Amino acid sequence: MMAKRYYRKRVDLFRLIDKIKLWPSRKGILHGIRTIQRIGDQAQITTHCNKTFMANDSRNSRAARWLRNKWFKDVCPVCRIPAWKLEKYSSTQFKRHYGSALLSEDELDKKNGD
């Protein structure tokens, strides 16, 4: 069993995706993410199965809720997500008042007053 990881429940979608590199499609298939290119409050996401799409940065979106609640039906066979990544994802906990807010180093310095 892997150690539990704790993340804040209401983090930005792109920070969460950039950290875990997983995307749930509308059909419930979990894809591995190859690249994320931010374009303002949207991002162009490319999966390992070469699907490219645009996504909005929203904490309340379907994808954000599905990632936090770990809802998916199947794993994409083309993306070939390794078993260790699925185990790490399943041991991840999302808490409201506890865990990493997935802030960048610059944001951490500003928050700490350095």
Summary of the structure (lengths in Angstrom):
residues: 114
radius of gyration: 14.4
end to end distance: 37.6
largest distance: 46.2
contacts: 291
relative contact order: 0.26
helix: 28%
strand: 32%
